[in-house]
Amino acid sequence: MDQRIIDLYDEYAHAPLDRRVFLDRLAGLAGGTAAAALLLPLLERRAQAAVVAPDDARVSAAMVTYPGATGDVKGYLAKPATGGKAGTVVVIHENRGLNAHIEDVARRVAIGGFVALAPDLLSPVGGTPDNEDQARDLIGKLDPVSTVKNVVAAVAWLRTLPEGNGKVGAVGFCWGGGMVNQLAVNDPTLDAGVAYYGAQPDAAAAARIKAPLLLHYGALDDRIDAGIPAYKAALEKAGVSYKIYMYEGANHAFNNDTSPARYNPEAAKLAWDRTLAFFTEKLKSA
């Protein structure tokens, strides 16, 4: 697919760009409204079979609530069915809220041997709606400070779980990747952070980061990649333990297998294998 079309969709998904303007520009790039209509299903998320089915016997999963800074926050808790104590992981959603894809990712984390909590950070405004464009608009209206505090509260809540071993990591995607970076800045107790193509915090804030970081970026993601040099320099100056991986030929959201135009299976598998290995190293029992 023409990279200009993928870049246009990225602008629409994150700027955000008005949908009518997006469709007009898409038609111009595609060669007409009929061609644009054929491209839309490839660009926009659509339901696909989960990698780990909701009823997979290897996972025990349910909706829960935990006390946040803004009141009760809903979340999806997925645990290995084998029981026993394990490291715990906060799974932070994209700017479309807690949807079926992120619940699937939480189950993938559980299959990897960890207790995973995917909070619905739209809980203060009524929870994630079915309409993804509406969810994106609501994300933009969240109070950033309170939202970070709700993620910090998720870390604290996971430490209280009897099935947890007391260590907590976080992984986030897109908007959630940026939230992992903010969590690392604001919670010195975090044991490990993994950000997929997430916006970087102000360079000056990097000095407050204590957690080791694993940072995944798509080489074609010019919007997010522009902040890498300053962030890298700040992390090095602060003495933060980190690894940055750049995935050639990969776009923003390359891990999201429900977004066919941007999903990159090779990059996604490699990044996921690295993520699980990182969590295994940092969150295993002492």
C-alpha positions as CSV (number, residue, x, y, z in Angstrom):
1,M,0.0,0.0,0.0
2,D,1.2,3.5,-0.8
3,Q,3.0,4.9,2.2
4,R,1.3,8.2,1.7
5,I,-2.1,6.5,2.4
6,I,-0.7,4.9,5.6
7,D,0.7,8.3,6.7
8,L,-2.7,9.9,6.0
9,Y,-4.4,7.3,8.2
10,D,-1.9,7.9,10.9
11,E,-2.7,11.6,10.8
12,Y,-6.4,10.8,11.0
13,A,-5.9,8.4,13.9
14,H,-3.7,10.6,16.0
15,A,-4.0,14.3,15.1
16,P,-7.0,13.8,14.9
17,L,-8.1,14.7,11.4
18,D,-11.8,15.3,10.7
19,R,-13.2,12.2,9.1
20,R,-14.7,14.0,6.1
21,V,-11.4,15.6,5.4
22,F,-9.7,12.2,5.8
23,L,-12.1,10.5,3.3
24,D,-11.6,13.3,0.8
25,R,-7.8,13.1,1.0
26,L,-8.0,9.3,0.8
27,A,-10.1,9.5,-2.3
28,G,-7.5,11.8,-3.9
29,L,-4.7,9.4,-3.1
30,A,-6.6,6.3,-4.1
31,G,-7.9,7.6,-7.4
32,G,-11.6,8.1,-6.5
33,T,-14.2,7.4,-3.9
34,A,-14.8,3.8,-5.1
35,A,-11.1,2.9,-4.6
36,A,-11.1,4.7,-1.2
37,A,-14.0,2.5,-0.1
38,L,-12.1,-0.6,-1.0
39,L,-9.1,0.6,1.1
40,L,-11.0,1.5,4.2
41,P,-11.4,-2.0,5.6
42,L,-7.6,-2.4,5.3
43,L,-6.9,0.8,7.2
44,E,-9.5,0.7,9.9
45,R,-9.6,-1.9,12.6
46,R,-11.8,-4.9,12.0
47,A,-12.7,-7.9,14.1
48,Q,-10.3,-10.9,13.7
49,A,-9.8,-14.1,15.5
50,A,-8.0,-13.5,18.7
51,V,-4.5,-14.9,19.1
52,V,-5.5,-16.3,22.5
53,A,-9.2,-16.9,22.6
54,P,-11.2,-15.5,25.6
55,D,-12.1,-19.1,26.7
56,D,-8.6,-20.5,26.3
57,A,-8.1,-23.0,29.1
58,R,-4.6,-21.7,29.8
59,V,-5.9,-18.4,31.0
60,S,-8.2,-17.3,33.7
61,A,-9.6,-13.8,32.8
62,A,-12.3,-11.5,34.2
63,M,-13.3,-7.8,34.4
64,V,-12.3,-6.2,37.7
65,T,-12.1,-2.8,39.3
66,Y,-9.3,-1.2,41.3
67,P,-9.2,2.1,43.2
68,G,-7.7,4.9,41.0
69,A,-7.1,8.6,41.5
70,T,-10.4,9.4,39.9
71,G,-12.5,6.7,41.6
72,D,-12.9,3.0,40.6
73,V,-11.1,2.1,37.3
74,K,-12.4,-0.9,35.4
75,G,-9.9,-3.4,34.0
76,Y,-9.4,-6.7,32.4
77,L,-7.3,-9.1,34.5
78,A,-5.8,-12.2,32.9
79,K,-3.8,-14.8,34.8
80,P,-2.1,-18.1,34.0
81,A,-4.5,-20.9,34.8
82,T,-1.7,-22.9,36.4
83,G,-1.7,-20.6,39.4
84,G,1.3,-19.8,41.6
85,K,3.0,-16.5,42.1
86,A,4.2,-14.6,39.0
87,G,5.4,-11.2,37.9
88,T,2.6,-8.8,37.0
89,V,2.2,-6.4,34.0
90,V,0.0,-3.4,33.3
91,V,-1.1,-3.5,29.7
92,I,-2.0,0.0,28.4
93,H,-4.3,0.4,25.5
94,E,-4.0,2.5,22.4
95,N,-6.1,5.7,21.9
96,R,-9.1,3.5,21.1
97,G,-9.5,2.4,24.7
98,L,-9.8,-1.1,26.2
99,N,-11.1,-3.1,23.2
100,A,-11.0,-6.8,22.3
101,H,-7.5,-6.5,20.8
102,I,-6.0,-5.2,24.0
103,E,-7.8,-7.9,26.0
104,D,-6.2,-10.4,23.7
105,V,-2.8,-8.9,24.3
106,A,-3.4,-9.2,28.1
107,R,-4.1,-12.9,27.5
108,R,-0.9,-13.2,25.5
109,V,1.0,-11.8,28.5
110,A,-0.7,-14.3,30.7
111,I,0.3,-17.1,28.4
112,G,3.8,-15.8,28.7
113,G,3.6,-16.6,32.5
114,F,2.6,-13.2,34.0
115,V,-0.5,-11.7,35.6
116,A,-1.8,-9.0,33.3
117,L,-4.1,-6.1,34.1
118,A,-5.4,-4.0,31.2
119,P,-7.0,-0.9,32.7
120,D,-9.8,0.9,30.9
121,L,-8.4,4.4,31.3
122,L,-11.6,5.9,29.9
123,S,-13.3,4.7,33.1
124,P,-13.6,8.4,34.4
125,V,-15.7,9.2,31.3
126,G,-17.9,6.2,31.4
127,G,-15.6,3.5,29.9
128,T,-14.6,2.6,26.4
129,P,-17.4,3.1,23.9
130,D,-18.0,0.7,21.0
131,N,-17.4,3.5,18.5
132,E,-13.6,3.8,18.0
133,D,-13.7,7.4,16.8
134,Q,-15.7,8.3,19.8
135,A,-13.1,6.6,22.0
136,R,-10.3,8.5,20.4
137,D,-12.1,11.8,21.0
138,L,-12.7,10.9,24.7
139,I,-9.0,10.0,25.1
140,G,-8.1,13.6,24.0
141,K,-10.4,14.9,26.8
142,L,-8.8,13.0,29.6
143,D,-6.8,14.9,32.2
144,P,-3.2,13.8,31.6
145,V,-2.1,14.1,35.3
146,S,-5.1,12.1,36.6
147,T,-4.7,9.5,33.9
148,V,-1.0,8.9,34.9
149,K,-2.1,8.6,38.5
150,N,-4.7,6.0,37.5
151,V,-1.9,4.0,35.9
152,V,0.3,4.4,39.0
153,A,-2.6,3.2,41.0
154,A,-2.8,0.1,38.8
155,V,0.9,-0.7,39.6
156,A,0.2,-0.3,43.3
157,W,-2.9,-2.6,43.1
158,L,-1.0,-5.3,41.3
159,R,1.5,-5.4,44.1
160,T,-1.3,-6.4,46.5
161,L,-2.5,-9.4,44.5
162,P,-1.7,-12.7,46.3
163,E,-0.9,-14.3,43.0
164,G,1.7,-11.7,42.2
165,N,5.4,-11.8,43.3
166,G,5.6,-8.1,44.1
167,K,7.2,-7.1,40.9
168,V,5.3,-5.0,38.3
169,G,6.1,-4.1,34.7
170,A,4.1,-2.2,32.1
171,V,3.7,-2.5,28.4
172,G,1.8,0.0,26.2
173,F,1.1,0.6,22.6
174,C,0.7,3.9,20.7
175,W,-0.9,6.2,23.2
176,G,-0.3,3.5,25.7
177,G,3.4,3.4,24.8
178,G,3.6,7.1,25.6
179,M,1.8,6.4,28.9
180,V,4.4,3.8,29.8
181,N,7.1,6.5,29.4
182,Q,5.0,8.8,31.6
183,L,4.5,6.0,34.2
184,A,8.3,5.4,34.3
185,V,8.8,9.1,35.0
186,N,6.1,9.3,37.7
187,D,6.5,5.9,39.5
188,P,10.0,5.1,40.8
189,T,8.8,1.7,42.0
190,L,8.1,0.4,38.5
191,D,10.3,-2.6,37.8
192,A,10.3,-2.7,34.0
193,G,8.7,-0.7,31.2
194,V,8.1,-1.6,27.5
195,A,6.9,1.1,25.1
196,Y,5.7,0.3,21.6
197,Y,6.0,3.4,19.4
198,G,5.1,5.6,22.3
199,A,5.5,9.4,22.5
200,Q,8.6,10.3,24.5
201,P,8.4,12.4,27.7
202,D,10.2,15.7,28.0
203,A,13.9,15.1,28.0
204,A,14.3,16.8,31.4
205,A,11.9,14.3,33.0
206,A,14.1,11.3,32.1
207,A,16.3,12.0,35.1
208,R,13.4,10.7,37.2
209,I,13.2,7.3,35.5
210,K,14.4,4.4,37.6
211,A,12.9,1.4,35.7
212,P,14.8,-0.3,32.9
213,L,13.1,0.3,29.6
214,L,12.6,-1.6,26.3
215,L,11.6,0.7,23.5
216,H,10.2,-0.5,20.1
217,Y,9.9,1.8,17.1
218,G,8.8,1.3,13.5
219,A,11.4,2.8,11.1
220,L,8.6,4.3,8.9
221,D,7.0,6.1,11.9
222,D,8.4,9.5,11.3
223,R,6.0,11.3,13.6
224,I,7.0,9.3,16.7
225,D,10.6,8.6,15.7
226,A,11.4,12.4,15.6
227,G,11.6,12.3,19.4
228,I,14.0,9.4,19.7
229,P,17.4,11.3,19.6
230,A,16.5,13.7,22.4
231,Y,15.0,10.9,24.5
232,K,18.0,8.6,24.0
233,A,20.4,11.4,25.0
234,A,18.4,12.1,28.1
235,L,18.3,8.5,29.1
236,E,22.0,8.1,28.7
237,K,22.7,11.3,30.7
238,A,20.5,10.1,33.5
239,G,22.1,6.6,33.5
240,V,18.8,4.8,32.8
241,S,19.1,1.2,31.6
242,Y,17.4,1.0,28.3
243,K,17.3,-0.8,24.9
244,I,16.0,0.7,21.7
245,Y,15.0,-1.4,18.7
246,M,14.2,0.0,15.3
247,Y,12.2,-2.3,13.0
248,E,13.0,-1.6,9.4
249,G,10.0,-1.5,7.0
250,A,7.6,-1.2,10.0
251,N,5.0,1.5,10.5
252,H,3.4,2.9,13.6
253,A,1.1,0.2,15.2
254,F,3.0,-2.6,13.6
255,N,2.1,-4.9,16.5
256,N,-1.7,-4.5,16.0
257,D,-2.9,-7.5,14.0
258,T,-6.4,-6.0,13.7
259,S,-5.0,-3.2,11.5
260,P,-4.1,-5.0,8.3
261,A,-2.4,-2.1,6.5
262,R,0.1,-1.4,9.2
263,Y,0.5,-4.8,10.9
264,N,4.0,-6.3,10.3
265,P,4.0,-9.9,11.5
266,E,7.8,-10.3,11.4
267,A,8.4,-7.1,13.4
268,A,5.6,-7.9,15.8
269,K,6.9,-11.4,16.6
270,L,10.4,-10.3,17.1
271,A,9.3,-7.4,19.3
272,W,7.0,-9.6,21.3
273,D,9.7,-12.3,21.9
274,R,12.0,-9.5,23.1
275,T,9.3,-8.2,25.4
276,L,8.6,-11.5,27.0
277,A,12.3,-12.1,27.5
278,F,12.7,-8.7,29.0
279,F,9.8,-9.3,31.5
280,T,11.2,-12.7,32.3
281,E,14.5,-11.2,33.2
282,K,13.2,-8.2,35.2
283,L,10.0,-9.6,36.8
284,K,11.1,-13.1,37.9
285,S,11.0,-13.9,41.6
286,A,14.0,-12.8,43.5
